[in-house]
Amino acid sequence: MNVTQRLASRRGFMRGILGGTAISVALPFLDCFLNANGTALASGAPLPIRFGTWFWGCGLTRGRWEPKALGTDWAMPDELVMLTPYKDQLSIFTGFNTFMDGNGLVPHVSGQRGIITGTTGKENDPSIDVLIADATGANTRFRSLEVSAMGNPNNTISRRSNSVINASEGSPAALYARLFGPDFRDPNAADFKPDPRVMAEKSVLSAIKEPRDKLAAQLGAADRARLDEYFTSLRQIEQQMELQLQKPQPLQACATGTKPAEIPTGTEVEMAAANHKLFAQILAHALACDQTRVMNVSFSDGASSLRKGGEPTTQHIHTHEDPIDEKLGYQPGAAWFENEIMLSFATLLETLKDVREGDGTLLDRTIVMALSECGYAKQHTLESIPIFLAGGKGSGKIKTGLHVAGDGAPGTRVGLTVQQCLGLSVNAWGVGSMRTARPLTELFV
């Protein structure tokens, strides 16, 4: 059995030694692992379909994100113009609500929890990503991966119950080490003092050079190019890690100044966007290598603590205190943050689209459910909370490029539809007024 046959028979991994420790690096789905059409694995099994959530706080500006027309004949609204390249992969859901059934409102929490768990406030049900991960991720190394662009592990909407949350990873370097480094050991152990530079300075790629060369020699031109593209991208991530972990060179004009008071880290939009971009690249590798089939990205917390660099006022404060500009008809300060947030969502879609897989891209086989937690942040409303579905066009599971109006229906209709499209055996979902047995059949293939 040659190298390609051996790898294809067990979904390829390359193994090597790094610093005396055995490591393994998963491979993407090369053509040699697929059928002649690139639409399934060589064994006949279908390529995996992935799912992700992408969350941001404080919603969007009413009247600026809702398309005017329904169905497929709609124009990209002003606040989503940066998503124009992905219009055929993007479905927008307006007029979907969260209901509390008399339970007390928890600002910046109740809205998203109703959509993501199908509950009205007191129930203890898991989030939709957990349901999907339980059904699809049993054979992957990680059932799901959660990340926070702001670096706060508590920024997560993923939960198995109200008391058991799936905490986010706040460090791209740490996530990279979990995925591609030596077997993970507890960094909090008393006898373990990790030097993160080891991971950045000693490339895992060097440890698998021999099997890489053997495999490349047996591949066709297309697979060799794809393998080279994959490992080049992997090395670029390693190099970015190395730069982040190196001590900056001295600058003569730099003065330390007065030590500032301690403030939460990672709240500047620019910092969150930079971390998110790196997370997107790493998660794309994790999905492409079938390390996981479910991801959860929190760009911000619900009561968004994001702020412009050098300014103390957060997005949350802007939504409440900014006056509405008489000429524009909206709060320009709050809208600035919304623009930056949607630019980062576009970054995720671009990153997934750039990964080729079979006859399509990783975005074609990943369904991303993006949502916020309120419809109008100034008043914490639970009506018409922004919900998007992106990707999945090539999966054969879901139609894309639609604008669907909910007309006051519960947001769980979107979640029920996603579950059924992904093959989960569920006829109804949610509790109380959030319970629905009505999927959005216009999304069915």
N, C-alpha and C positions, 0 to 999 in steps of 0.2 A: 504494500500500500504506500503510495507516494505522499508527499507532504500535503498536497491539496486534498487528496482523498481522506487522509487522516483528519485534517482540520474540518472538512465539510461534514464528516460523519458525527462530529460532536460539537458543532458550532464553534468556530476557531478561536483558540487562545494561543498566544505565544508565551513561552516560559523562559526565564533566565535567572541570573544571579546578580544581585546588586548589593555590594557591601557585605557579602557573605549570607544574604537573606534571599530566599526564593521569592520571585515575583511573577505575576502573570499579567499580560496585557491582552484585552479582548480585541478582536478584529471587527471591522464593519462587515456588512453583507456584500462581499465581492461577487462578481458575476459567476465565478466558479462555484459559489454556494447556491446559485439560483437556477431556475428552469430556463429553457431557451428564450422565453419571452421576457424574463426579468420580472415576472409578476408573482412568483412564489419561490419557496426554497426548492432545492433540487429534489428533496424527498417528496415534494408535493404539498407539504404543509404551507399555509399562507404566511406571508411576511407579517410580523406583528404590527398591530395598531396601538399607538400610544395615546395617553391622555395626560393633560396638564391643566392646572389652574394658574391664573395670573391675576393677582389682586392689587388694587390700589385704593387709597382712601379719599374721601371727600368728593366722589362722583365727578360729574362733568357739568357744563353750563347748559341749562335748559334752553332749547331752541337752537343750539349750536352743534349738537351731536346727532340729532334725530334726522334721518333721511325723510324727504317729503313724499316719495312714492314707495309703494309696497312691492313685494315680489322681487324680481331680478332687475327691473327697470328703475333703478334709483341712482341718484348722484351722490358722491361722497360729500358729506356735510363739512362745514368749515373746520370744526374741531378735530376731525379725523382725516384731514387731507393728507397727512403723512402716511396714512395706510393705503393710499390709492394704488400702489403697486400690487397690493394683495387683495384687491376688491373681489376678485373671483374666488378667493379662498376665505372671505370674511362674511359672516352672517351677523346682522344686528337685530337686537330684540328690544323694542320700545314698549312702554306701557305695561310692563310686568311688575307686580308689587310683592311686598312682604306683609303678611298679616300677623298680628300679635294675639288675637283672641282674648283681649283683656289683660294680658300680661304686660308688665311694665317695660317701657322702652329702655334699652341700653344703648345710648348714643354711640354710633360708629361700630356697633357690634350686631345689633338685632337684624339689620337689613341683610348683611351678607350671610349671617348664620341661617336665616330663613331660606335663602336661595341654595345654600351649600349643604344644609343638613335636612331641609324640609320640615323644620320645627317652628313652633310659635313662641318659644322663650324658655320653657321649663323642661322640655324633654331631653333625653340623654342619648340621642341618636348620633351615629357617625356621619362624617362628611362624605360627600359623593366620591371624592378621590379614594377614600378608604374602601368603600364598597367596590369600586372598580379595581383597585389594587388587589383586594382579596380574591377577586375573580380572575385577574389576568397576570398577577405578578408572583405566583407561587414558585415559579422556576427561575426567577431572576435573582441576581445577587442582592439587590436592594428592592424591597417591595415598593418603596417610593423614596424620592429625594426631595427635601424641602430646603429652600434658600431664602435669605432675607437680604435684599440689596442694601438696606440700611445697617446691616450687621447685627441686628437684634434677634436673638433666637426666639423671643416671644412673639415676633411678627410672623404669625402663621394662621391660616384658616383651616388647616388640616387637623382633624381630631377624631379619635376613636370614640370618645365620650366627652362630656363636659369637663371631666377631671383628667383626661388623658389626651394631651395634645401631642402632635408630632412637631417637635421643636425644629426651627430652621437652623441651617448652617449659615453663619454670618461671614465666614472667611472663604474666599475662592481658593486660597492656598490649602486650607484644611480640607475642603471638598475634593480638591485635586489629589491630595495625599490619600484620602479614603478610596478614591476610585482607581488611581494608577500607581500608588506607591506600595511599599512593603505592607505586609499584613498589619492592619491597624492595631495599635496598642493604646491603652488608656493614657492620655497625656497628663492626667491628673494624679497618676500613681506616684507615690512618694519616691520610688526608686527610678523614675523615668524622667529624664531631662532631655527632651528632643531638641535638636538643632534643625529648624525648618530649612536652613540653607542646604542641608544635605540633599533634600528632595529636589531643590532647584539646581544645584551645581552638578549632581550626578544623575544624568538623564536616564530614565528607565529604558529609553530606546537603545542606549549603548549595551544594556544587559541582554538584549534580545537580538543583537546584530546577526549572529550566526543563523538562527532560524528564519530571520527576515530575508537574508540573502538566499537561503535555500528555497524559500517559498517564492520569492520574486523570479527565480530562475525557471520555475515551472508554470508561471502565469502567462496569460495572453497579454497583449499590449494594453488593452483597456483596463484590465485588473491591475497591471503593474502601475499604470498612471494613477489609478484610484488609490492604491496602497500608498504610493509616494505622496499623494495629496493628503491622505489621512495622517500619515506620520509627520509630514511637514507641519500640518496644523497642530498636531499634538506637541511638537517641539516648540512651536511658537507660544503655546500656552506656558510651557516650562520656562521659556525665556522671560515671559512677562512676570512669572512668579519670582524669578531670580532678580529682576530689576526691583520689584517691590520689597524684596528682603535684603537688599544691599544697603549699606550705610551711604547716604548721599555724600558727594564730594564737597569739601569746604568751599564756601563762597565768601570772598572778602567783604562784600557789602552787606552780608547777612548779620543781623544782630538778634540776640535771643529776646530782648525786651523783657517786659514784666510777665511773670508766670500767670496765665489766665486761670480763672476759676474753672473747676471741673464742669464740663457740659457733656451731654450725650454725644457719642461719636457717630459719624455716618449720616448725619441729618442733612448735609448740604446736597442739593440736587445733583450737582456735578459729580460728587463722590459716589452717590447712589447709582447714578447712570454708569459710571466707570466700572463699579463692582458688578452691576447687573450685566454689562456687556461681557465681562469675563465669565460670570456664572452661566450666561447663555451658551457660550462656547463649550464650557465643560459639560453642561447638561446635554447639549447636542451630541457630544461624544458618548455620554453615558447611555442615551437613548439609542444611538446608532449601533452601539456595541452590545445592546440588550442587557446592560447592567441593571437597568430598571425600565419599566414601561409606564411609570407614573411620576410626574414631577409637580411640585407646587412652588410657585414663585410669589413672594410678597415684595412688591416694589416699595411699599410704605406701610405704616401702621394705619388702622382705620381712622383715627383722629390724626390725620397726617402731620407728622413732625417735620416734614421736609421744609427747607428754607433755602433762600438764595445764599450763595457764598458771601460771608461777611455781614449778613443781615440777621437780626435776631427773630424777626417775625416769621412764624411758620405758615404753611399753607392753610392750616386749620383756622388760624386767626384771620388770615386774609378773607376766607369765605364768610366769616361772621361780621367783620368790621369794615371791609372795603365798601365804599359807596358804589352804587350802580351808576356807571357813566351814562349821562343823559343821551349822548349821541350814539354810543355803542349799544346801549340797552343791556349791558351785563357788567360784571365786576372784572376789570382788566387784570388786576393783581392776581386774583384767583385763577383766571383763565391762563395766565402765564405758566403756572404750575401744571395745569392740565395739558398744555401743549408739550411740555417737557416729558411728562409721564407717557403720553401717547407716542412720542418719539422713541422712548425706550421699549415700548411694546412692539413698535415697528422693528427695532433692533433684534428682538427675539425672533420675529417671523422671518426676517432676513437671514438670520443665522441658521434656522431650521431649513430654509429654502436652499441655502448654499451647500447643504450636505446631500450629495447624490445617493440614491438608493434604488437599485434595480432600474425600472423604467421611469422612475420619478425622483422625488426628493423626500427628505425626512419630513418636511412640512405636509406633503401629500398624505402621509401616514401617521400624522399626529393631530389629534383634536384638542385644541387649547380653549378652555372656557375662561374668558376674562370677565371680571366683574368688580364692582365697587360695593359700597355699603349704604349709599343714600342716593336719592334722586336729586335733591336740592340741599346742598350742605348747609346753607345759611339757616335752614329751618329743620334739619335732620329728617327730612321727609322719607318715607318708605315707598313712595309711588314712582314708577318708571325708573327704577334703579338700572343703570347701564349694565347690560349683559351682551357679550359678544361670543361667537364661536369662530375660531380661526383654524384653518388647515383641514385636512381630511379629504381633500378633493379626489385624490387618487386611491382612497381606501376601499371604494366600492360600498361604503357603509352609510354615507351621509351626503346630502346635497349641500352645496355651498353657494355663497354669493347672494343670499336672500336678506330682505328686510321684512321682519314679521312683527306685527303689532299685537300686543297682548290684550289691549282694551280692559285693563284692570285684573287680568288673570294672575294667579300666583306664579312667581318665578320658577317654581318647581317643575312647571311644564317643560322648561328647557332641560333641566337635569334629568327628568324621566326620559325625555327623547334621547339624550346622550347615552344613558344606560342601555336603552333598548337597541340603539344603533351599534353599541359595542358588544351586543350579544348577551347582556345580563338578563336573566329570567325574572323580570319584574313587570307586573301589570299596573301597579299603582305605587305612589311614593309620597311620603309626607304625612303629617298629622294635622288634625283640625282643619282650619281654613287653608292651610298650605298643602293639604292632601289633594292629589290629582291622579286621575286615571286617563287623562287626555294628553297623549303625546302630540307633538307638532308634526302631523303626518306629512306636511309639505316638505319636511327635511328627509323623509325616508327615500332611499334609492329604489 
